[in-house]
Amino acid sequence: MRRRSNEKVVFLRPRKKSFKLPILIALSLVAIMAFYFYKVIFSNTYVVANGEICESFRTEGIIIKNEVPVLSPAKGKVQLLVKSGERVRVGTPLFIVTTDEKQKQRFQNEISELEEKIESLEGNPGSSSMSLSLIEKSIDSTTQKIKEATENGEFDKVRSLQDELTRLAEERQKLLESNEASINTLKEQLNKMKEEVSKIDIVVYASEAGIVSLYIDGLEDVLVPDRAKDISHAQLTAVVEGLTKTSLPKEVNMNQAVLKIIDNFSWYIAFKAEKGLKEGRDYYIKIDNDREIRGRLASTNDNGIGFFSINTDLDSLLDSRKIDLEVIVGTHKGCMIPKEGIFYDNGVEGVYVFERGEKCFKPVELVVEDEDNIIVNGIKQGDKILLNKRGLDELFKAKYTTNQKKN
């Protein structure tokens, strides 16, 4: 028998498909793209400001100085009396050359002995018959006896004592003269020994005033300012090829350069000159990317070698010969923008300027550029421009270059 059930029968209907998830995904993608677009547009902008760029060229320079090598007068061991960089006057002792070390030591030993003898005689003289101190005591005693005999009226005794006093005084004088003669003889011997040492220890003095350099490269007699004016670039390069610094040995030969004295107030830089440089004009130059110094272009020879005359102290370049040189030929001021701000529209160089929320292409004239920036004409300070960074090429389909200028 069939039972009825009181349970409610629920009929299942198919669930409708939901479109919320795809819509959310689409909206998210749109938001991401909008954010990316906003970030690209507004984070890749630049406000134009005034700036300064120096127009320059780099080359290799050779330092030419008024330098006088100081030669050794003999073969021997060198002892320096000055330091590198020290300023000296004419007559300043520079170094000593010892020609015979063993003989010098023997002379020095004899000198020490003579000095000791002289000191001993001057401080405590000896005598032929008695020491000077005994004579002095005898003179004092006899003088006292003469006084007493005179007071007692013993005149015969007084005469006898006076004769004794005269004898003692003569003995004293002879002793002093003998000691003095001995001292003088020893001093003469001492002076002769010192003269002999001076022949072995030859002192060399400065014949010129200037600054001392211990850097000897063998070019001191070649790169002379007057003679270098007609040198070619090939000759200049050949002169310094294989240039090495020589250290001062302990032993030197006769006529070997020990050091040199440099005129530290006037020196020159020889370099391969570019066209447009004017003789007699001052230029700022950088040496080895260091501080700027000012030099006057003294001349340019027929071989294209220019010569800067420098009147700045060369302490930091005392031992330099070959240098890296940057010559600043001009300074330009104006609206300066990053190189990323340049776009090309149909072969025309320009920038995209934001005006009233929209970008507008403006042609510009490139004046001068350095590694990162360009000074241009055609825009003004305060303009907001677009920078051509990653992502914008596709957005604006603009061709960009930072290494070429419009011909």
C-alpha positions as CSV (number, residue, x, y, z in Angstrom):
1,M,0.0,0.0,0.0
2,R,1.4,3.4,-0.9
3,R,1.9,6.0,1.8
4,R,1.5,9.6,1.1
5,S,4.1,11.9,2.3
6,N,3.4,15.2,3.8
7,E,6.9,16.5,2.8
8,K,7.0,19.4,0.4
9,V,8.4,18.6,-3.0
10,V,10.9,21.3,-4.2
11,F,11.7,21.3,-7.9
12,L,15.3,22.4,-8.8
13,R,15.6,25.0,-11.5
14,P,18.8,25.7,-13.4
15,R,20.8,28.7,-11.8
16,K,21.3,31.8,-14.0
17,K,24.8,32.6,-15.0
18,S,26.4,35.6,-13.1
19,F,28.2,38.3,-15.1
20,K,29.6,40.2,-12.0
21,L,33.0,38.5,-12.0
22,P,33.9,39.3,-15.6
23,I,32.7,42.9,-15.1
24,L,34.9,43.2,-12.0
25,I,37.9,41.9,-13.9
26,A,37.3,44.2,-16.8
27,L,36.9,47.2,-14.5
28,S,40.1,46.3,-12.7
29,L,42.0,46.1,-16.0
30,V,40.6,49.5,-17.0
31,A,41.6,50.9,-13.6
32,I,45.1,49.5,-13.9
33,M,45.5,50.8,-17.4
34,A,44.2,54.2,-16.3
35,F,46.6,54.3,-13.4
36,Y,49.5,53.2,-15.6
37,F,48.5,55.9,-18.2
38,Y,48.3,58.5,-15.5
39,K,51.6,57.4,-14.0
40,V,53.3,57.4,-17.4
41,I,52.0,60.8,-18.4
42,F,52.3,62.7,-15.2
43,S,55.4,61.1,-13.6
44,N,57.3,61.5,-16.9
45,T,57.1,65.3,-17.0
46,Y,59.6,68.0,-16.5
47,V,59.2,71.7,-15.6
48,V,61.6,73.8,-17.8
49,A,64.2,75.8,-15.9
50,N,67.2,77.9,-16.9
51,G,70.6,76.2,-16.8
52,E,74.1,76.4,-18.0
53,I,76.2,74.0,-20.2
54,C,79.8,74.4,-21.0
55,E,80.9,73.6,-24.5
56,S,84.3,71.8,-24.4
57,F,86.5,69.2,-26.0
58,R,88.9,66.7,-24.5
59,T,92.4,66.0,-25.5
60,E,95.8,64.9,-24.2
61,G,98.2,67.5,-22.9
62,I,101.9,67.6,-22.2
63,I,103.2,69.8,-19.4
64,I,106.2,71.9,-20.3
65,K,108.0,73.7,-17.4
66,N,111.0,75.9,-16.9
67,E,113.1,73.2,-15.1
68,V,116.8,73.1,-14.3
69,P,118.2,69.6,-13.6
70,V,120.9,69.6,-10.8
71,L,123.7,67.1,-11.6
72,S,126.0,65.2,-9.3
73,P,129.6,66.6,-9.4
74,A,131.0,63.1,-8.7
75,K,130.3,59.4,-8.3
76,G,129.2,58.4,-4.9
77,K,126.4,58.1,-2.3
78,V,123.7,60.7,-2.3
79,Q,122.2,62.3,0.9
80,L,119.3,64.7,0.2
81,L,119.0,67.9,2.2
82,V,115.6,69.0,0.8
83,K,112.2,67.4,0.1
84,S,110.1,67.2,-3.0
85,G,107.9,70.3,-3.2
86,E,110.2,72.4,-1.0
87,R,110.8,76.0,-2.2
88,V,114.4,77.0,-2.2
89,R,116.4,80.1,-2.7
90,V,119.7,80.5,-4.6
91,G,122.5,79.0,-2.5
92,T,120.3,76.6,-0.5
93,P,122.1,73.3,0.2
94,L,120.4,70.6,-1.9
95,F,122.3,67.3,-1.4
96,I,125.6,65.8,-0.5
97,V,127.6,63.3,-2.6
98,T,130.0,61.1,-0.5
99,T,132.7,59.8,-2.8
100,D,134.5,57.5,-0.3
101,E,132.5,56.2,2.6
102,K,135.3,54.3,4.3
103,Q,137.8,57.2,4.1
104,K,135.1,59.5,5.4
105,Q,134.6,57.2,8.4
106,R,138.4,57.2,9.2
107,F,138.5,61.0,9.0
108,Q,135.5,61.3,11.3
109,N,137.2,59.1,13.8
110,E,140.4,61.3,13.8
111,I,138.2,64.4,14.1
112,S,136.5,63.0,17.2
113,E,139.9,62.2,18.8
114,L,141.2,65.7,18.0
115,E,138.1,67.4,19.4
116,E,138.5,65.4,22.7
117,K,142.2,66.4,23.1
118,I,141.4,70.1,22.5
119,E,138.5,70.0,25.0
120,S,140.8,68.3,27.6
121,L,143.6,70.9,27.2
122,E,141.2,73.8,27.3
123,G,139.5,72.5,30.4
124,N,142.4,71.1,32.3
125,P,145.9,72.2,30.9
126,G,148.9,70.1,31.8
127,S,152.5,71.4,32.5
128,S,156.1,70.6,31.8
129,S,157.3,70.5,35.4
130,M,154.1,70.9,37.4
131,S,150.5,71.4,36.8
132,L,149.1,74.8,36.3
133,S,147.1,74.4,39.5
134,L,150.2,73.8,41.6
135,I,151.9,76.9,40.1
136,E,148.8,79.0,40.9
137,K,148.8,77.7,44.5
138,S,152.6,78.5,44.8
139,I,152.0,82.0,43.5
140,D,149.2,82.6,46.1
141,S,151.4,81.2,48.9
142,T,154.4,83.3,48.0
143,T,152.2,86.4,47.7
144,Q,151.0,85.8,51.2
145,K,154.5,85.3,52.6
146,I,155.6,88.6,51.0
147,K,152.8,90.4,52.7
148,E,153.7,88.9,56.1
149,A,157.4,89.6,55.7
150,T,156.7,93.2,54.7
151,E,154.5,93.6,57.8
152,N,157.3,92.2,60.0
153,G,160.0,94.4,58.4
154,E,161.9,91.4,57.0
155,F,163.0,93.1,53.8
156,D,165.8,90.7,52.9
157,K,163.2,87.9,53.0
158,V,160.8,90.0,50.9
159,R,163.4,90.4,48.1
160,S,164.0,86.6,48.1
161,L,160.2,85.9,48.0
162,Q,159.8,88.4,45.2
163,D,162.4,86.6,43.1
164,E,160.6,83.4,43.7
165,L,157.3,85.0,42.7
166,T,158.8,86.3,39.4
167,R,160.1,82.8,38.7
168,L,156.7,81.2,39.3
169,A,155.0,83.8,37.1
170,E,157.5,83.1,34.2
171,E,156.9,79.4,34.7
172,R,153.1,79.9,34.5
173,Q,153.4,82.0,31.4
174,K,155.6,79.4,29.7
175,L,153.1,76.7,30.6
176,L,150.2,78.7,29.2
177,E,152.0,79.4,26.0
178,S,152.9,75.8,25.6
179,N,149.3,74.7,26.2
180,E,148.0,77.3,23.8
181,A,150.5,76.2,21.1
182,S,149.4,72.6,21.6
183,I,145.8,73.6,21.3
184,N,146.5,75.7,18.1
185,T,148.4,72.8,16.6
186,L,145.5,70.4,17.3
187,K,143.0,72.9,15.9
188,E,145.1,73.2,12.7
189,Q,145.0,69.4,12.4
190,L,141.3,69.4,13.0
191,N,140.6,72.0,10.3
192,K,142.7,70.0,7.8
193,M,140.7,66.8,8.6
194,K,137.5,68.7,8.0
195,E,138.8,70.0,4.7
196,E,139.5,66.4,3.7
197,V,136.0,65.4,4.7
198,S,134.6,68.3,2.6
199,K,136.4,66.9,-0.4
200,I,134.7,63.5,0.2
201,D,131.3,65.0,1.2
202,I,130.6,67.3,-1.7
203,V,127.7,69.7,-0.9
204,V,125.7,70.9,-3.9
205,Y,123.9,74.2,-3.7
206,A,120.9,75.7,-5.6
207,S,121.9,77.9,-8.5
208,E,118.2,78.8,-9.2
209,A,115.3,79.7,-7.0
210,G,112.1,77.6,-7.3
211,I,110.5,74.5,-6.2
212,V,112.3,71.1,-5.8
213,S,111.1,68.1,-7.7
214,L,112.6,64.6,-7.4
215,Y,110.9,63.4,-10.6
216,I,113.4,62.9,-13.4
217,D,112.0,61.7,-16.7
218,G,114.9,62.7,-19.1
219,L,112.8,65.2,-20.9
220,E,114.0,68.2,-19.0
221,D,116.4,69.3,-21.8
222,V,114.0,68.3,-24.5
223,L,110.7,69.9,-23.5
224,V,112.0,73.4,-23.1
225,P,109.4,76.2,-23.7
226,D,111.4,78.0,-26.4
227,R,112.4,74.9,-28.3
228,A,109.0,73.2,-28.1
229,K,107.1,75.8,-30.0
230,D,107.8,74.1,-33.4
231,I,107.1,70.6,-32.3
232,S,104.5,68.5,-34.1
233,H,101.8,66.3,-32.6
234,A,103.5,63.1,-33.8
235,Q,106.8,64.3,-32.3
236,L,105.0,65.3,-29.1
237,T,103.4,61.9,-28.8
238,A,106.7,60.1,-29.6
239,V,108.5,62.1,-26.9
240,V,106.3,60.9,-24.1
241,E,105.7,57.3,-25.3
242,G,107.1,54.8,-22.8
243,L,107.6,57.6,-20.3
244,T,108.5,56.1,-16.9
245,K,109.4,57.7,-13.6
246,T,112.9,57.0,-12.4
247,S,113.5,56.7,-8.6
248,L,116.6,58.3,-7.1
249,P,119.2,55.5,-6.5
250,K,121.5,55.5,-3.4
251,E,124.6,55.6,-5.7
252,V,124.9,58.2,-8.5
253,N,127.4,58.7,-11.3
254,M,129.1,61.9,-12.2
255,N,126.8,64.3,-14.1
256,Q,123.7,62.2,-13.3
257,A,120.6,64.3,-12.5
258,V,119.7,64.0,-8.9
259,L,116.8,66.5,-8.7
260,K,115.5,69.5,-10.6
261,I,114.4,73.0,-9.7
262,I,111.2,74.2,-11.3
263,D,109.9,77.8,-11.9
264,N,106.6,77.4,-10.1
265,F,105.1,80.6,-11.3
266,S,105.0,80.0,-15.1
267,W,104.5,76.8,-17.0
268,Y,102.9,75.6,-20.2
269,I,100.5,72.9,-21.6
270,A,101.0,71.7,-25.2
271,F,98.0,70.1,-26.8
272,K,96.3,69.3,-30.1
273,A,94.3,72.4,-30.7
274,E,90.9,72.5,-32.4
275,K,89.7,75.1,-34.9
276,G,88.2,78.3,-33.5
277,L,90.6,78.8,-30.6
278,K,92.0,82.3,-30.5
279,E,95.5,83.2,-29.5
280,G,95.8,85.6,-26.6
281,R,92.4,84.6,-25.2
282,D,91.9,83.1,-21.7
283,Y,90.2,79.7,-21.5
284,Y,89.2,77.6,-18.5
285,I,90.6,74.1,-18.5
286,K,90.3,71.0,-16.4
287,I,93.3,68.7,-15.8
288,D,92.5,65.1,-15.0
289,N,88.9,66.0,-14.1
290,D,90.1,68.2,-11.3
291,R,89.4,71.8,-10.5
292,E,89.2,74.4,-13.3
293,I,92.2,76.7,-13.9
294,R,92.6,79.5,-16.3
295,G,95.2,79.5,-19.1
296,R,96.0,81.8,-21.9
297,L,96.4,80.4,-25.4
298,A,99.9,81.8,-26.0
299,S,100.4,80.5,-29.5
300,T,99.4,77.8,-32.0
301,N,102.1,76.5,-34.3
302,D,101.8,75.4,-38.0
303,N,101.5,71.8,-36.8
304,G,98.3,72.5,-34.9
305,I,99.9,72.3,-31.5
306,G,98.6,74.9,-29.1
307,F,100.3,76.2,-26.0
308,F,98.5,77.3,-22.9
309,S,100.5,79.7,-20.6
310,I,99.6,79.0,-17.0
311,N,100.4,81.3,-14.1
312,T,98.7,79.2,-11.4
313,D,100.8,77.3,-8.8
314,L,101.6,73.8,-10.0
315,D,102.0,72.1,-6.7
316,S,99.6,69.3,-7.5
317,L,101.2,68.8,-10.9
318,L,104.8,69.0,-9.8
319,D,105.6,65.5,-10.9
320,S,103.2,65.3,-13.9
321,R,104.1,65.3,-17.5
322,K,101.3,63.6,-19.5
323,I,97.7,64.7,-18.5
324,D,94.1,64.4,-19.6
325,L,92.8,67.8,-20.6
326,E,89.3,69.3,-21.0
327,V,89.2,72.7,-22.7
328,I,86.1,74.8,-22.1
329,V,85.6,76.9,-25.2
330,G,82.3,78.5,-24.2
331,T,79.4,78.7,-21.8
332,H,75.8,78.7,-22.9
333,K,72.8,79.7,-20.7
334,G,69.1,79.2,-21.4
335,C,66.2,76.8,-21.1
336,M,67.8,73.5,-20.2
337,I,65.9,70.2,-20.4
338,P,66.8,66.5,-20.1
339,K,67.6,64.8,-23.4
340,E,64.6,62.6,-22.8
341,G,62.4,65.6,-23.5
342,I,63.2,65.6,-27.3
343,F,60.8,64.0,-29.7
344,Y,60.7,63.9,-33.5
345,D,57.5,64.7,-35.5
346,N,58.0,64.2,-39.2
347,G,61.7,64.7,-38.8
348,V,61.3,67.9,-36.8
349,E,62.9,68.1,-33.4
350,G,60.6,69.3,-30.7
351,V,59.0,68.8,-27.3
352,Y,55.5,68.0,-26.1
353,V,54.3,70.9,-23.9
354,F,51.2,70.5,-21.7
355,E,48.8,73.4,-22.3
356,R,45.4,73.3,-20.6
357,G,45.7,69.6,-19.9
358,E,46.6,68.7,-23.5
359,K,49.9,68.0,-25.0
360,C,51.1,70.1,-27.9
361,F,54.1,69.5,-30.0
362,K,56.5,72.5,-30.3
363,P,59.6,72.6,-32.5
364,V,62.8,73.6,-30.8
365,E,66.3,74.6,-31.7
366,L,69.1,72.7,-30.1
367,V,71.8,75.1,-29.0
368,V,74.3,72.9,-27.1
369,E,74.2,69.6,-25.1
370,D,76.2,67.6,-22.6
371,E,75.9,64.0,-21.5
372,D,72.4,64.4,-19.9
373,N,70.9,67.8,-20.8
374,I,70.3,70.2,-23.8
375,I,69.8,73.9,-23.9
376,V,67.1,74.7,-26.5
377,N,65.3,77.7,-28.0
378,G,61.6,77.7,-28.6
379,I,60.2,77.2,-25.1
380,K,60.2,79.2,-21.9
381,Q,61.0,78.7,-18.3
382,G,58.1,77.1,-16.4
383,D,56.7,75.1,-19.3
384,K,55.7,71.6,-18.4
385,I,57.0,69.1,-21.0
386,L,56.7,65.4,-21.6
387,L,59.8,63.2,-21.1
388,N,60.3,60.3,-23.6
389,K,60.8,57.6,-21.1
390,R,60.0,53.9,-21.2
391,G,56.4,53.3,-22.4
392,L,55.8,56.6,-24.3
393,D,57.1,55.4,-27.6
394,E,54.2,53.1,-28.1
395,L,51.7,55.6,-26.6
396,F,52.6,58.5,-28.8
397,K,54.4,56.6,-31.6
398,A,57.2,59.1,-31.6
399,K,60.7,58.4,-32.8
400,Y,63.3,59.6,-30.4
401,T,67.1,59.9,-30.3
402,T,69.5,61.4,-27.8
403,N,72.7,61.0,-29.8
404,Q,71.8,62.7,-33.1
405,K,71.0,66.3,-34.0
406,K,69.0,67.5,-36.9
407,N,71.4,68.1,-39.9
